[in-house]
Amino acid sequence: MTVNDILNVCSGKLLYGNINEEVNNFSKDTRVINKNDVYVGIKGSSFDGNEFYKDAFDKGANVCILDNNKIDYEKIDGKTIILVDDSIKALGKLASYKRSLYDIPVIAVTGSVGKTSTRDIIYSVLKEKYNILKTEGNFNNDIGLPLTILGLKDHDMMILEMGMNHFGEIELLSNIAKPTHAVITNVGTAHIGNLGSRENILKAKLEIISGLSKNGKLYVNNDNDMIHNHLNEIKEKANVVTIGIDNDSDYMATNIIEDAFESSFKIDNNDYKINIGGRAFIYNSLMAYALGKEFDLTINQIYNGINNVKLEKNRLEKIIGKKGETIINDTYNASFDSVKNAIELLSKSNYKRKILLLGDILELGDYSEEIHKNIGREIKKYNFDKIILVGNEVKYIKEELNDYSDIYLFNKEDETYEFLDNILNEDDIILLKGSHGINLINIVNHLK
């Protein structure tokens, strides 16, 4: 790609610089920019990335794509500035153009819960045979996804995570990425405050097929109630492949043995093991298995990929605390379904005391009371020694558990420190789960 390509694709204006210069890597962050990168200035809610163009040049960038036409940009020898109407839209156009240059499989992954872990397990399997570019971290929106695609070089395929809060967001991403294979892990209640119902969440997730290639395949979890109940309608829209445990599906797991930290199971009468606890990761493994078969991996390659998967930080991370207690750090984020999975996982652990620490689930709007009370009902199914709640909305969990004696409510995470220091010992296991904004990671860091 050249500067001239950027100008043509984005209808940009060359303020100054070399129209024939080759461009390869793109970045929106001057803190991590590398020599010869293209810096993309993006206006944020509290800052304007356009203002850092000189910093980007100082750190080695050769080209800047900017969209604030009110700034009097200084001309710098040997550097190039392109002015566009909207930097984020320009990123999308450039990514769409870059995608069009590659005839490779593109796997798009979305869902209310488990997008990232499913993405990582699929990657762990397919990298046994292929050179893959995948979404890193939370680069799953209209900025992160294009930046990922713009990193394409000599890769055999891409695995792209797609997140959303509102209608139209996944449709945009799908039409940029043009997936050949799409995955919907499940349909839960995440962002129900914005979308209003689980039916609407399903509709939003199904936007992933808007850019799906004509002969593309859609992989879905047939045990998810919303998907199962609407499966015939979904099959009218796409070529569907199903995975499941309870409902008859194209790929099924059987002979399941689980504990808090690993699971074993059979698929197509072959044995598999994953070193992560919880049934959710068996579903994720089924998705990876189905795609492994799609791309002609051997049974041994699929086994190795599933068995050796590593999750990102703060997702079911096992830590030994300063008192010798076992900590399950699942503080990355939370929804009803992921909390339900975490509660079930803790119940299967074999420790003298099982302690559950939950923070608020955010972005639930008018559904917050109902969903937090539903969490309380889930907790009633199991026997935990202590329940610790942090935040405002978790009061509804406490209301549902009014018969419990060992339940404690705190407003903020730092209020728990002294209490936890006094009660924890080496025979305990404590699981921490809550929305990112509740800052339960601070508790984890205190306990380590």
Secondary structure, DSSP 8 states (H G I E B T S, - for coil): -BHHHHHHHHT-EEEES-TT-B---EES-TTS--TT-EEE--B-SS-BGGGGHHHHHHTT--EEEE--TTS-----TT-EEEE-S-HHHHHHHHHHHHHHT----EEEEE-SS-HHHHHHHHHHHHTTTS-EEE--TT--STTHHHHHHTT-SS-SEEEEE---SSTTHHHHHHHHH--SEEEE----STTHHHH-SHHHHHHHHGGGGGG--TT-EEEEETTSHHHHHTHHHHHTTSEEEEEESSS--SEEEEEEEE-SS-EEEEETTEEEEESS-STHHHHHHHHHHHHHHHTT--HHHHHHHHHT----TTSSEEEE-TTS-EEEEE-S---HHHHHHHHHHHHT---SEEEEEEE---S-GGGHHHHHHHHHHHHTTS--SEEEEESSTTHHHHHHTTT-SSEEEESSGGGGHHHHHHH--TTEEEEEE--GGG-THHHHHHH-
